[in-house]
Amino acid sequence: MPRTARFATDPGDPSVPDVLDPGCPSRVVFGRIGERWSMFVMLALAGGTLRFTELRAKVGDVSRKVLTETLRALEADGFVERRAWDGAPPRVEYSLSPLGRSLLGPIDAMRRWAEANVPDVLASRERHLMIEEQALLGPG
């Protein structure tokens, strides 16, 4: 029997979601947003509609296959809209849906946080590596 989702702040009410509950369907959204390329694609599309090659250039360092898979998943979940025209060559464009646009605020807040705090994260990573190296070398 599937578990009923609920909010952590209201543990007695089984009718409301709790993303920390393994049975909560809202985990699907967190999973999609947290995938490696999803936020980059959405940020790239924030400026407007792009063709595949324009989008790939803007996102950078993503393979055609992975970008295609990411776009299909974002489209299936309703975050991205795909529009294709017949012709030679065929033309395909991608844009954010209204649902995707509604997520830009939180994603942009994460982008700003990451850009502001990357020096601290990198410094912490460096300290951690030094501690690991010292542990491997032993007392000295």
Contact map, one row per residue, 1 for C-alpha under 8 A:
11100000000000000000000000000000000000000000000000000000000000000000000000000000000000000000000000000000000000000000000000000000000000000000
11110000000000000000001000000000000000000000000000000000000000000000000000000000000000000000000000000000000000000000000000000000000000000000
11111000000000000000001100000000000000000000000000000000000000000000000000000000000000000000000000000000000000000000000000000000000000000000
01111100000001100000001100000000000000000000000000000000000000000000000000000000000000000000000000000000000000000000000000000000000000000000
00111110000001111110101110000000000000000000000000000000000000000000000000000000000000000000000000000000000000000000000000000000000000000000
00011111011011111110100100000000000000000000000000000000000000000000000000000000000000000000000000000000000000000000000000000000000000000000
00001111111010011110000000000000000000000000000000000000000000000000000000000000000000000000000000000000000000000000000000000000000000000000
00000111111000000101000000000000000000000000000000000000000000000000000000000000000000000000000000000000000000000000000000000000000000000000
00000011111000000000000000000000000000000000000000000000000000000000000000000000000000000000000000000000000000000000000000000000000000000000
00000111111110000000000000000000000000000000000000000000000000000000000000000000000000000000000000000000000000000000000000000000000000000000
00000111111111000000000000000000000000000000000000000000000000000000000000000000000000000000000000000000000000000000000000000000000000000000
00000000011111000000000000000000000000000000000000000000000000000000000000000000000000000000000000000000000000000000000000000000000000000000
00000110011111110000000000000000000000000000000000000000000000000000000000000000000000000000000000000000000000000000000000000000000000000000
00011100001111111000000000000000000000000000000000000000000000000000000000000000000000000000000000000000000000000000000000000000000000000000
00011100000011111000000000000000000000000000000000000000000000000000000000000000000000000000000000000000000000000000000000000000000000000000
00001110000011111100000000000000000000000000000000000000000000000000000000000000000000000000000000000000000000000000000000000000000000000000
00001110000001111110000111000000000000000000000000000000000000000000000000000000000000000000000000000000000000000000000000000000000000000000
00001111000000011111100101000000000000000000000000000000000000000000000000000000000000000000000000000000000000000000000000000000000000000000
00001110000000001111110111100000000000000000000000000000000000000000000000000000000000000000000000000000000000000000000000000000000000000000
00000001000000000111110100100000000000000000000000000000000000000000000000000000000000000000000000000000000000000000000000000000000000000000
00001100000000000111111100000000000000000000000000000000000000000000000000000000000000000000000000000000000000000000000000000000000000000000
00000000000000000011111100100000000000000000000000000000000000000000000000000000000000000000000000000000000000000000000000000000000000000000
01111000000000000000111110000000000000000000000000000000000000000000000000000000000000000000000000000000000000000000000000000000000000000000
00111100000000001111111111100000000000000000000000000000000000000000000000000000000000000000000000000000000000000000000000000000000000000000
00001000000000001010001111111000000000000000000000000000000000000000000000000000000000000000000000000000000000000000000000000000000000000000
00000000000000001110000111111100000000000000000000000000000000000000000000000000000000000000000000000000000000000000000000000000000000000000
00000000000000000011010111111110000000000000000000000000000000000000000000000000000000000000000000000000000000000000000000000000000000000000
00000000000000000000000011111111000000000000000000000000000000000000000000000000000000000000000000000000000000000000000000000000000000000000
00000000000000000000000011111111100000000000000000000000000000000000000000000000000000000000000000000000000000000000000000000000000000000000
00000000000000000000000001111111110000000000000000000000000000000000000000000000000000000000000000000000000000000000000000000000000000000000
00000000000000000000000000111111111000000000000000000000000000000000000000000000000000000000000000000000000000000000000000000000000000000000
00000000000000000000000000011111111001000000000000000000000000000000000011000000000000000000000000000000000000000000000000000000000000000000
00000000000000000000000000001111111001100000000000000000000000000000000000000000000000000000000000000000000000000000000000000000000000000000
00000000000000000000000000000111111101100000000000000000000000000000000000000000000000000000000000000000000000000000000000000000000000000000
00000000000000000000000000000011111111100000000000000000000000000000000000000000000000000000000000000000000000000000000000000000000000000000
00000000000000000000000000000000011111100000000000000000000000000000000000000000000000000000000000000000000000000000000000000000000000000000
00000000000000000000000000000000001111111000000000000000000000000010010000000000000000000000000000000000000000000000000000000000000000000000
00000000000000000000000000000001111111111100000000000000000000000000010001000000000000000000000000000000000000000000000000000000000000000000
00000000000000000000000000000000111111111110000000000000000000000000000000000000000000000000000000000000001000000000000000000000000000000000
00000000000000000000000000000000000011111111000000000000001000000000000000000000000000000000000000000000000000000000000000000000000000000000
00000000000000000000000000000000000011111111100000000010001000000000001000000000000000000000000000000000000000000000000000000000000000000000
00000000000000000000000000000000000001111111110000000000000000000000000000000000000000000000000100010001000000000000000000000000000000000000
00000000000000000000000000000000000000111111111000000000000000000000000000000000000000000000000000000001001100000000000000000000000000000000
00000000000000000000000000000000000000011111111000000010011000000000000000000000000000000000000000000000000000000000000000000000000000000000
00000000000000000000000000000000000000001111111111000010000000000000000000000000000000000000011100000000000000000000000000000000000000000000
00000000000000000000000000000000000000000111111100000000000000000000000000000000000000000000000100001001000000000000000000000000000000000000
00000000000000000000000000000000000000000011111110000000000000000000000000000000000000000000000000000000000000000000000000000000000000000000
00000000000000000000000000000000000000000000111111000000000000000000000000000000000000000000001100000000000000000000000000000000000000000000
00000000000000000000000000000000000000000000101111100000000000000000000000000000000000000000111100000000000000000000000000000000000000000000
00000000000000000000000000000000000000000000100111110110000000000000000000000000000000000000111000000000000000000000000000000000000000000000
00000000000000000000000000000000000000000000000011111110000000000000000000000000000000000011110000000000000000000000000000000000000000000000
00000000000000000000000000000000000000000000000001111111000000000000000000000000000000000001110000000000000000000000000000000000000000000000
00000000000000000000000000000000000000000000000000111111100000000000000000000000000000000000000000000000000000000000000000000000000000000000
00000000000000000000000000000000000000000000000001111111110000000000000000000000000000000000000000000000000000000000000000000000000000000000
00000000000000000000000000000000000000001001100001111111111000000000000000000000000000000000000000000000000000000000000000000000000000000000
00000000000000000000000000000000000000000000000000011111111111010010000000000000000000000000000000000000000000000000000000000000000000000000
00000000000000000000000000000000000000000000000000001111111100000000000000000000000000000000000000000000000000000000000000000000000000000000
00000000000000000000000000000000000000000001000000000111111100000000000000000000000000000000000000000000000000000000000000000000000000000000
00000000000000000000000000000000000000011001000000000011111111000000000000000000000000000000000000000000000000000000000000000000000000000000
00000000000000000000000000000000000000000000000000000001111111000000000000000000000000000000000000000000000000000000000000000000000000000000
00000000000000000000000000000000000000000000000000000001001111100000000000000000000000000000000000000000000000000000000000000000000000000000
00000000000000000000000000000000000000000000000000000001001111110110000000000000000000000000000000000000000000000000000000000000000000000000
00000000000000000000000000000000000000000000000000000000000011111110000000000000000000000000000000000000000000000000000000000000000000000000
00000000000000000000000000000000000000000000000000000001000001111111000000000000000000000000000000000000000000000000000000000000000000000000
00000000000000000000000000000000000000000000000000000000000000111111100000000000000000000000000000000000000000000000000000000000000000000000
00000000000000000000000000000000000000000000000000000000000001111111110000000000000000000000000000000000000000000000000000000000000000000000
00000000000000000000000000000000000010000000000000000001000001111111111000000000000000000000000000000000000000000000000000000000000000000000
00000000000000000000000000000000000000000000000000000000000000011111111100000000000000000000000000000000000000000000000000000000000000000000
00000000000000000000000000000000000000000000000000000000000000001111111110000000000000000000000000000000000000000000000000000000000000000000
00000000000000000000000000000000000011000000000000000000000000000111111111000000000000000000000000000000000000000000000000000000000000000000
00000000000000000000000000000000000000001000000000000000000000000011111111100001000000000000000000000000000000000000000000000000000000000000
00000000000000000000000000000000000000000000000000000000000000000001111111110000000000000000000000000000000000000000000000000000000000000000
00000000000000000000000000000001000000000000000000000000000000000000111111111000000000000000000000000000000000000000000000000000000000000000
00000000000000000000000000000001000001000000000000000000000000000000011111111111000000000000000000000000000000000000000000000000000000000000
00000000000000000000000000000000000000000000000000000000000000000000001111111111110000000000000000000000000000000000000000000000000000000000
00000000000000000000000000000000000000000000000000000000000000000000000111111110000000000000000000000000000000000000000000000000000000000000
00000000000000000000000000000000000000000000000000000000000000000000000011111111000000000000000000000000000000000000000000000000000000000000
00000000000000000000000000000000000000000000000000000000000000000000000001111111100000000000000010110000000000000000000000000000000000000000
00000000000000000000000000000000000000000000000000000000000000000000000001111111100000000000000111111000000000000000000000000000000000000000
00000000000000000000000000000000000000000000000000000000000000000000001001101111110000000000011110010000000000000000000000000000000000000000
00000000000000000000000000000000000000000000000000000000000000000000000000100111111000000000011110000000000000000000000000000000000000000000
00000000000000000000000000000000000000000000000000000000000000000000000000100001111100000001111000000000000000000000000000000000000000000000
00000000000000000000000000000000000000000000000000000000000000000000000000000000111110000001110000000000000000000000000000000000000000000000
00000000000000000000000000000000000000000000000000000000000000000000000000000000011111000111100000000000000000000000000000000000000000000000
00000000000000000000000000000000000000000000000000000000000000000000000000000000001111100111000000000000000000000000000000000000000000000000
00000000000000000000000000000000000000000000000000000000000000000000000000000000000111111110000000000000000000000000000000000000000000000000
00000000000000000000000000000000000000000000000000000000000000000000000000000000000011111110000000000000000000000000000000000000000000000000
00000000000000000000000000000000000000000000000000000000000000000000000000000000000001111100000000000000000000000000000000000000000000000000
00000000000000000000000000000000000000000000000000000000000000000000000000000000000001111110000000000000000000000000000000000000000000000000
00000000000000000000000000000000000000000000000000000000000000000000000000000000000111111111000000000000000000000000000000000000000000000000
00000000000000000000000000000000000000000000000000100000000000000000000000000000000111101111100000000000000000000000000000000000000000000000
00000000000000000000000000000000000000000000000000110000000000000000000000000000011110000111110000000000000000000000000000000000000000000000
00000000000000000000000000000000000000000000000011110000000000000000000000000000011100000011111000000000000000000000000000000000000000000000
00000000000000000000000000000000000000000000100011110000000000000000000000000001111000000001111100000000000000000000000000000000000000000000
00000000000000000000000000000000000000000000100111000000000000000000000000000001110000000000111110000000000000000000000000000000000000000000
00000000000000000000000000000000000000000100110110000000000000000000000000000011100000000000011111111000000000000000000000000000000000000000
00000000000000000000000000000000000000000000000000000000000000000000000000000111100000000000001111111000000000000000000000000000000000000000
00000000000000000000000000000000000000000000000000000000000000000000000000000010000000000000000111111100000000000000000000000000000000000000
00000000000000000000000000000000000000000000000000000000000000000000000000000110000000000000000111111110000000000000000000000000000000000000
00000000000000000000000000000000000000000100000000000000000000000000000000000111000000000000000111111111000000000000000000000000000000000000
00000000000000000000000000000000000000000000010000000000000000000000000000000010000000000000000111111111000000000000000000000000000000000000
00000000000000000000000000000000000000000000000000000000000000000000000000000000000000000000000001111111100000000000000000000000000000000000
00000000000000000000000000000000000000000000000000000000000000000000000000000000000000000000000000111111111000000000000000000000000000000000
00000000000000000000000000000000000000000110010000000000000000000000000000000000000000000000000000011111111100000000000000000000000000000000
00000000000000000000000000000000000000000000000000000000000000000000000000000000000000000000000000000111111110000000000000000000000000000000
00000000000000000000000000000000000000000000000000000000000000000000000000000000000000000000000000000011111111000000000000000000000000000000
00000000000000000000000000000000000000100010000000000000000000000000000000000000000000000000000000000011111111100000000000000000000000000000
00000000000000000000000000000000000000000010000000000000000000000000000000000000000000000000000000000001111111110000000000000000000000000000
00000000000000000000000000000000000000000000000000000000000000000000000000000000000000000000000000000000111111111000000000000000000000000000
00000000000000000000000000000000000000000000000000000000000000000000000000000000000000000000000000000000011111111100000000000000000000000000
00000000000000000000000000000000000000000000000000000000000000000000000000000000000000000000000000000000001111111110000000000000000000000000
00000000000000000000000000000000000000000000000000000000000000000000000000000000000000000000000000000000000111111111000000000000000000000000
00000000000000000000000000000000000000000000000000000000000000000000000000000000000000000000000000000000000011111111100000000000000000000000
00000000000000000000000000000000000000000000000000000000000000000000000000000000000000000000000000000000000001111111110000000000000000000000
00000000000000000000000000000000000000000000000000000000000000000000000000000000000000000000000000000000000000111111110000000000000000000000
00000000000000000000000000000000000000000000000000000000000000000000000000000000000000000000000000000000000000011111111000000000000000000000
00000000000000000000000000000000000000000000000000000000000000000000000000000000000000000000000000000000000000001111111110000000000000000000
00000000000000000000000000000000000000000000000000000000000000000000000000000000000000000000000000000000000000000111111111000000000000000000
00000000000000000000000000000000000000000000000000000000000000000000000000000000000000000000000000000000000000000001111111100000000000000000
00000000000000000000000000000000000000000000000000000000000000000000000000000000000000000000000000000000000000000000111111110000000000000000
00000000000000000000000000000000000000000000000000000000000000000000000000000000000000000000000000000000000000000000111111111000000000000000
00000000000000000000000000000000000000000000000000000000000000000000000000000000000000000000000000000000000000000000011111111100000000000000
00000000000000000000000000000000000000000000000000000000000000000000000000000000000000000000000000000000000000000000001111111110000000000000
00000000000000000000000000000000000000000000000000000000000000000000000000000000000000000000000000000000000000000000000111111111000000000000
00000000000000000000000000000000000000000000000000000000000000000000000000000000000000000000000000000000000000000000000011111111100000000000
00000000000000000000000000000000000000000000000000000000000000000000000000000000000000000000000000000000000000000000000001111111110000000000
00000000000000000000000000000000000000000000000000000000000000000000000000000000000000000000000000000000000000000000000000111111111000000000
00000000000000000000000000000000000000000000000000000000000000000000000000000000000000000000000000000000000000000000000000011111111100000000
00000000000000000000000000000000000000000000000000000000000000000000000000000000000000000000000000000000000000000000000000001111111110000000
00000000000000000000000000000000000000000000000000000000000000000000000000000000000000000000000000000000000000000000000000000111111111000000
00000000000000000000000000000000000000000000000000000000000000000000000000000000000000000000000000000000000000000000000000000011111111100000
00000000000000000000000000000000000000000000000000000000000000000000000000000000000000000000000000000000000000000000000000000001111111110000
00000000000000000000000000000000000000000000000000000000000000000000000000000000000000000000000000000000000000000000000000000000111111111000
00000000000000000000000000000000000000000000000000000000000000000000000000000000000000000000000000000000000000000000000000000000011111111110
00000000000000000000000000000000000000000000000000000000000000000000000000000000000000000000000000000000000000000000000000000000001111111110
00000000000000000000000000000000000000000000000000000000000000000000000000000000000000000000000000000000000000000000000000000000000111111100
00000000000000000000000000000000000000000000000000000000000000000000000000000000000000000000000000000000000000000000000000000000000011111111
00000000000000000000000000000000000000000000000000000000000000000000000000000000000000000000000000000000000000000000000000000000000001111111
00000000000000000000000000000000000000000000000000000000000000000000000000000000000000000000000000000000000000000000000000000000000001101111
00000000000000000000000000000000000000000000000000000000000000000000000000000000000000000000000000000000000000000000000000000000000000001111
